[in-house]
Amino acid sequence: MFTGIVAGMAEVVAIDKKTNFQTHTLVLKGELSQNLAIGASVAHNGCCLTVTSIDGEKVSFDLMQETLKLTNLGELHVGDSVNVERAAKFGDEIGGHSMSGHISLQAQITRVIDSENNRTIWFELPQPAMKYVLAKGYIGLDGCSLTIGEVVDNQFNVHLIPETLERTLFGQREQGEWVNVEFDPSTQAIVDTVERVLADRNLIR
């Protein structure tokens, strides 16, 4: 389980590409690698990956075909960075919201609005997915637990403070780029349950 509180960014220093399979090696510095063991879970841009080898600060992870297809991790190059969060431990403060590290789909950035102390980013999703996007609700974007601002048709925005911009990739993101999306599991469960109940009563088709 993750909380959506990104600890920092880590650079991709090697990518070993094979057929429908890749191994990514990252440099995890300081607390990011403290007490890390093979088999541990680490979120990359919100996607839960398993540690497969450790060589000092260089830590490797295997990515299967489904991960490469569904997330933006398949588009990474050596020298790129990812948002990183270690798995939550029992007793940790949950500063964001509960996240599984299982990505649903990607959203495209359609607009970036910068002001003196804020950045507002607009995203676009396929219309069917918008049923899980509620104003003032939670959403996971590239591993960050964020509060949804406005929702208009199949687009929504989030407002980002300087701390988030400094700690995560959102300080660098530009229009046209794609981010990983994990919907708030509570919202998803409620929406799906209501739809199922209404369908059973023949109130929706």
BALOBA-1460 file (C-alpha; in Angstrom, 3 decimals):
// residues 205
<rec num="1" residu="m" x="0.000" y="0.000" z="0.000"/>
<rec num="2" residu="f" x="1.069" y="3.579" z="-0.691"/>
<rec num="3" residu="t" x="-0.130" y="6.958" z="0.538"/>
<rec num="4" residu="g" x="0.477" y="9.123" z="-2.518"/>
<rec num="5" residu="i" x="3.041" y="11.248" z="-0.677"/>
<rec num="6" residu="v" x="5.967" y="11.165" z="-3.105"/>
<rec num="7" residu="a" x="9.305" y="11.118" z="-1.293"/>
<rec num="8" residu="g" x="11.265" y="12.525" z="-4.219"/>
<rec num="9" residu="m" x="12.488" y="11.858" z="-7.733"/>
<rec num="10" residu="a" x="15.003" y="9.227" z="-8.846"/>
<rec num="11" residu="e" x="17.015" y="9.116" z="-12.059"/>
<rec num="12" residu="v" x="16.840" y="6.176" z="-14.444"/>
<rec num="13" residu="v" x="20.486" y="5.252" z="-15.101"/>
<rec num="14" residu="a" x="20.016" y="2.065" z="-17.137"/>
<rec num="15" residu="i" x="17.298" y="0.347" z="-19.170"/>
<rec num="16" residu="d" x="17.760" y="-3.245" z="-20.335"/>
<rec num="17" residu="k" x="15.195" y="-3.869" z="-23.075"/>
<rec num="18" residu="k" x="14.059" y="-7.341" z="-24.085"/>
<rec num="19" residu="t" x="10.975" y="-8.575" z="-25.931"/>
<rec num="20" residu="n" x="7.928" y="-7.251" z="-24.030"/>
<rec num="21" residu="f" x="10.110" y="-6.850" z="-20.951"/>
<rec num="22" residu="q" x="12.425" y="-4.227" z="-19.478"/>
<rec num="23" residu="t" x="14.661" y="-3.871" z="-16.434"/>
<rec num="24" residu="h" x="15.018" y="-0.329" z="-15.133"/>
<rec num="25" residu="t" x="17.848" y="0.687" z="-12.809"/>
<rec num="26" residu="l" x="17.391" y="3.769" z="-10.661"/>
<rec num="27" residu="v" x="19.641" y="5.632" z="-8.266"/>
<rec num="28" residu="l" x="17.865" y="5.764" z="-4.905"/>
<rec num="29" residu="k" x="19.659" y="8.094" z="-2.539"/>
<rec num="30" residu="g" x="19.428" y="8.589" z="1.225"/>
<rec num="31" residu="e" x="16.135" y="7.590" z="2.817"/>
<rec num="32" residu="l" x="14.844" y="6.246" z="-0.497"/>
<rec num="33" residu="s" x="17.200" y="3.256" z="-0.206"/>
<rec num="34" residu="q" x="17.362" y="2.937" z="3.581"/>
<rec num="35" residu="n" x="16.742" y="-0.671" z="4.697"/>
<rec num="36" residu="l" x="15.609" y="-1.550" z="1.183"/>
<rec num="37" residu="a" x="15.590" y="-5.276" z="0.409"/>
<rec num="38" residu="i" x="15.060" y="-7.440" z="-2.666"/>
<rec num="39" residu="g" x="11.340" y="-8.115" z="-3.005"/>
<rec num="40" residu="a" x="10.316" y="-4.752" z="-1.539"/>
<rec num="41" residu="s" x="7.703" y="-2.624" z="-3.297"/>
<rec num="42" residu="v" x="8.535" y="0.835" z="-4.610"/>
<rec num="43" residu="a" x="6.162" y="3.036" z="-6.609"/>
<rec num="44" residu="h" x="7.492" y="4.576" z="-9.846"/>
<rec num="45" residu="n" x="5.160" y="7.324" z="-11.065"/>
<rec num="46" residu="g" x="2.528" y="5.604" z="-8.951"/>
<rec num="47" residu="c" x="3.115" y="2.119" z="-10.387"/>
<rec num="48" residu="c" x="4.044" y="-0.534" z="-7.822"/>
<rec num="49" residu="l" x="7.239" y="-2.354" z="-8.829"/>
<rec num="50" residu="t" x="9.322" y="-4.982" z="-7.057"/>
<rec num="51" residu="v" x="13.018" y="-4.617" z="-6.267"/>
<rec num="52" residu="t" x="14.976" y="-7.326" z="-8.137"/>
<rec num="53" residu="s" x="18.581" y="-6.336" z="-7.374"/>
<rec num="54" residu="i" x="20.514" y="-3.827" z="-5.267"/>
<rec num="55" residu="d" x="24.026" y="-2.540" z="-5.942"/>
<rec num="56" residu="g" x="24.658" y="0.268" z="-3.490"/>
<rec num="57" residu="e" x="22.391" y="3.128" z="-4.500"/>
<rec num="58" residu="k" x="21.601" y="1.452" z="-7.834"/>
<rec num="59" residu="v" x="18.353" y="-0.477" z="-7.565"/>
<rec num="60" residu="s" x="16.750" y="-2.504" z="-10.368"/>
<rec num="61" residu="f" x="13.130" y="-3.341" z="-11.145"/>
<rec num="62" residu="d" x="11.522" y="-5.598" z="-13.770"/>
<rec num="63" residu="l" x="8.633" y="-4.318" z="-15.896"/>
<rec num="64" residu="m" x="6.305" y="-6.742" z="-17.657"/>
<rec num="65" residu="q" x="4.475" y="-6.152" z="-20.944"/>
<rec num="66" residu="e" x="1.232" y="-5.018" z="-19.276"/>
<rec num="67" residu="t" x="3.079" y="-2.405" z="-17.212"/>
<rec num="68" residu="l" x="4.925" y="-1.095" z="-20.259"/>
<rec num="69" residu="k" x="1.683" y="-0.874" z="-22.242"/>
<rec num="70" residu="l" x="-0.561" y="0.636" z="-19.583"/>
<rec num="71" residu="t" x="1.759" y="3.186" z="-17.953"/>
<rec num="72" residu="n" x="4.158" y="5.940" z="-18.989"/>
<rec num="73" residu="l" x="7.120" y="3.893" z="-17.717"/>
<rec num="74" residu="g" x="7.502" y="2.280" z="-21.130"/>
<rec num="75" residu="e" x="8.344" y="5.691" z="-22.603"/>
<rec num="76" residu="l" x="11.239" y="6.407" z="-20.237"/>
<rec num="77" residu="h" x="14.809" y="6.908" z="-21.411"/>
<rec num="78" residu="v" x="18.101" y="6.838" z="-19.534"/>
<rec num="79" residu="g" x="18.483" y="10.198" z="-17.806"/>
<rec num="80" residu="d" x="14.748" y="10.621" z="-17.171"/>
<rec num="81" residu="s" x="13.420" y="10.741" z="-13.614"/>
<rec num="82" residu="v" x="10.394" y="9.193" z="-11.917"/>
<rec num="83" residu="n" x="8.399" y="10.037" z="-8.819"/>
<rec num="84" residu="v" x="9.281" y="7.551" z="-6.082"/>
<rec num="85" residu="e" x="7.467" y="6.396" z="-2.959"/>
<rec num="86" residu="r" x="8.428" y="3.510" z="-0.696"/>
<rec num="87" residu="a" x="5.633" y="1.241" z="0.490"/>
<rec num="88" residu="a" x="3.817" y="2.403" z="3.610"/>
<rec num="89" residu="k" x="4.640" y="0.706" z="6.918"/>
<rec num="90" residu="f" x="2.211" y="-0.099" z="9.708"/>
<rec num="91" residu="g" x="1.908" y="2.962" z="11.917"/>
<rec num="92" residu="d" x="2.992" y="5.443" z="9.220"/>
<rec num="93" residu="e" x="1.070" y="8.679" z="8.938"/>
<rec num="94" residu="i" x="-1.327" y="8.577" z="5.974"/>
<rec num="95" residu="g" x="-0.857" y="12.095" z="4.647"/>
<rec num="96" residu="g" x="-2.532" y="11.490" z="1.297"/>
<rec num="97" residu="h" x="-5.001" y="8.675" z="0.627"/>
<rec num="98" residu="s" x="-4.707" y="4.920" z="0.391"/>
<rec num="99" residu="m" x="-3.283" y="3.838" z="-2.971"/>
<rec num="100" residu="s" x="-2.537" y="0.369" z="-4.328"/>
<rec num="101" residu="g" x="0.041" y="1.266" z="-6.970"/>
<rec num="102" residu="h" x="-2.159" y="-0.298" z="-9.662"/>
<rec num="103" residu="i" x="-2.544" y="2.103" z="-12.586"/>
<rec num="104" residu="s" x="-5.909" y="2.285" z="-14.354"/>
<rec num="105" residu="l" x="-4.927" y="4.312" z="-17.424"/>
<rec num="106" residu="q" x="-3.098" y="7.467" z="-18.492"/>
<rec num="107" residu="a" x="-4.341" y="11.065" z="-18.714"/>
<rec num="108" residu="q" x="-2.963" y="13.657" z="-21.112"/>
<rec num="109" residu="i" x="-2.028" y="17.144" z="-19.963"/>
<rec num="110" residu="t" x="-4.050" y="19.643" z="-21.994"/>
<rec num="111" residu="r" x="-3.098" y="22.926" z="-20.309"/>
<rec num="112" residu="v" x="-0.572" y="24.253" z="-17.792"/>
<rec num="113" residu="i" x="-1.248" y="27.552" z="-16.021"/>
<rec num="114" residu="d" x="1.604" y="29.030" z="-13.975"/>
<rec num="115" residu="s" x="1.205" y="31.823" z="-11.437"/>
<rec num="116" residu="e" x="3.572" y="33.246" z="-8.833"/>
<rec num="117" residu="n" x="3.078" y="30.570" z="-6.179"/>
<rec num="118" residu="n" x="0.934" y="27.955" z="-7.881"/>
<rec num="119" residu="r" x="0.629" y="25.777" z="-10.936"/>
<rec num="120" residu="t" x="-2.699" y="24.527" z="-12.264"/>
<rec num="121" residu="i" x="-2.653" y="21.569" z="-14.639"/>
<rec num="122" residu="w" x="-5.593" y="20.374" z="-16.728"/>
<rec num="123" residu="f" x="-5.924" y="16.725" z="-17.749"/>
<rec num="124" residu="e" x="-8.096" y="14.866" z="-20.237"/>
<rec num="125" residu="l" x="-9.513" y="11.365" z="-19.803"/>
<rec num="126" residu="p" x="-11.819" y="9.160" z="-21.889"/>
<rec num="127" residu="q" x="-15.399" y="10.081" z="-20.997"/>
<rec num="128" residu="p" x="-16.272" y="6.694" z="-19.406"/>
<rec num="129" residu="a" x="-13.474" y="7.156" z="-16.850"/>
<rec num="130" residu="m" x="-14.774" y="10.564" z="-15.752"/>
<rec num="131" residu="k" x="-17.405" y="8.925" z="-13.546"/>
<rec num="132" residu="y" x="-14.620" y="8.408" z="-11.000"/>
<rec num="133" residu="v" x="-13.463" y="12.041" z="-11.141"/>
<rec num="134" residu="l" x="-15.382" y="14.180" z="-8.645"/>
<rec num="135" residu="a" x="-14.677" y="17.795" z="-7.730"/>
<rec num="136" residu="k" x="-12.843" y="17.950" z="-4.366"/>
<rec num="137" residu="g" x="-12.308" y="14.193" z="-4.466"/>
<rec num="138" residu="y" x="-8.942" y="12.427" z="-4.523"/>
<rec num="139" residu="i" x="-6.980" y="11.088" z="-7.458"/>
<rec num="140" residu="g" x="-3.515" y="9.574" z="-7.887"/>
<rec num="141" residu="l" x="-1.457" y="11.196" z="-10.670"/>
<rec num="142" residu="d" x="2.043" y="9.863" z="-11.306"/>
<rec num="143" residu="g" x="1.933" y="8.577" z="-7.739"/>
<rec num="144" residu="c" x="0.882" y="11.890" z="-6.145"/>
<rec num="145" residu="s" x="-2.243" y="11.997" z="-4.016"/>
<rec num="146" residu="l" x="-3.985" y="15.146" z="-5.244"/>
<rec num="147" residu="t" x="-7.302" y="16.888" z="-4.702"/>
<rec num="148" residu="i" x="-9.371" y="17.415" z="-7.828"/>
<rec num="149" residu="g" x="-10.267" y="21.041" z="-8.545"/>
<rec num="150" residu="e" x="-12.678" y="21.729" z="-11.389"/>
<rec num="151" residu="v" x="-14.339" y="19.106" z="-13.579"/>
<rec num="152" residu="v" x="-15.545" y="20.129" z="-17.045"/>
<rec num="153" residu="d" x="-16.816" y="17.511" z="-19.507"/>
<rec num="154" residu="n" x="-13.940" y="15.003" z="-19.873"/>
<rec num="155" residu="q" x="-11.313" y="17.282" z="-18.318"/>
<rec num="156" residu="f" x="-10.302" y="18.140" z="-14.771"/>
<rec num="157" residu="n" x="-7.601" y="20.141" z="-13.039"/>
<rec num="158" residu="v" x="-5.434" y="20.072" z="-9.945"/>
<rec num="159" residu="h" x="-3.739" y="22.956" z="-8.153"/>
<rec num="160" residu="l" x="-0.134" y="22.384" z="-7.088"/>
<rec num="161" residu="i" x="1.809" y="24.134" z="-4.335"/>
<rec num="162" residu="p" x="5.565" y="24.896" z="-4.512"/>
<rec num="163" residu="e" x="6.490" y="21.917" z="-2.303"/>
<rec num="164" residu="t" x="4.798" y="19.495" z="-4.711"/>
<rec num="165" residu="l" x="6.400" y="21.192" z="-7.703"/>
<rec num="166" residu="e" x="9.851" y="20.907" z="-6.157"/>
<rec num="167" residu="r" x="9.541" y="17.326" z="-4.930"/>
<rec num="168" residu="t" x="7.830" y="15.768" z="-7.958"/>
<rec num="169" residu="l" x="7.838" y="15.746" z="-11.746"/>
<rec num="170" residu="f" x="4.896" y="18.147" z="-11.829"/>
<rec num="171" residu="g" x="7.290" y="21.074" z="-11.692"/>
<rec num="172" residu="q" x="8.550" y="19.958" z="-15.127"/>
<rec num="173" residu="r" x="5.458" y="18.525" z="-16.780"/>
<rec num="174" residu="e" x="4.291" y="20.179" z="-20.008"/>
<rec num="175" residu="q" x="1.215" y="20.212" z="-22.222"/>
<rec num="176" residu="g" x="0.865" y="17.051" z="-24.279"/>
<rec num="177" residu="e" x="2.618" y="14.761" z="-21.794"/>
<rec num="178" residu="w" x="0.930" y="11.728" z="-20.245"/>
<rec num="179" residu="v" x="0.641" y="10.821" z="-16.566"/>
<rec num="180" residu="n" x="-0.377" y="7.623" z="-14.807"/>
<rec num="181" residu="v" x="-3.788" y="7.622" z="-13.129"/>
<rec num="182" residu="e" x="-5.000" y="5.646" z="-10.142"/>
<rec num="183" residu="f" x="-8.547" y="6.430" z="-9.084"/>
<rec num="184" residu="d" x="-9.442" y="6.788" z="-5.434"/>
<rec num="185" residu="p" x="-10.531" y="3.234" z="-4.494"/>
<rec num="186" residu="s" x="-13.342" y="4.455" z="-2.221"/>
<rec num="187" residu="t" x="-14.832" y="6.607" z="-4.979"/>
<rec num="188" residu="q" x="-14.470" y="3.770" z="-7.483"/>
<rec num="189" residu="a" x="-16.160" y="1.268" z="-5.160"/>
<rec num="190" residu="i" x="-19.111" y="3.588" z="-4.455"/>
<rec num="191" residu="v" x="-19.663" y="4.490" z="-8.123"/>
<rec num="192" residu="d" x="-19.449" y="0.863" z="-9.257"/>
<rec num="193" residu="t" x="-21.789" y="-0.307" z="-6.485"/>
<rec num="194" residu="v" x="-24.417" y="2.328" z="-7.272"/>
<rec num="195" residu="e" x="-24.243" y="1.497" z="-10.988"/>
<rec num="196" residu="r" x="-24.641" y="-2.218" z="-10.265"/>
<rec num="197" residu="v" x="-27.611" y="-1.692" z="-7.938"/>
<rec num="198" residu="l" x="-29.357" y="0.604" z="-10.411"/>
<rec num="199" residu="a" x="-28.705" y="-1.843" z="-13.242"/>
<rec num="200" residu="d" x="-30.170" y="-4.695" z="-11.178"/>
<rec num="201" residu="r" x="-33.293" y="-2.579" z="-10.710"/>
<rec num="202" residu="n" x="-33.405" y="-1.816" z="-14.439"/>
<rec num="203" residu="l" x="-33.016" y="1.893" z="-13.745"/>
<rec num="204" residu="i" x="-30.009" y="2.286" z="-16.028"/>
<rec num="205" residu="r" x="-28.958" y="0.531" z="-19.217"/>
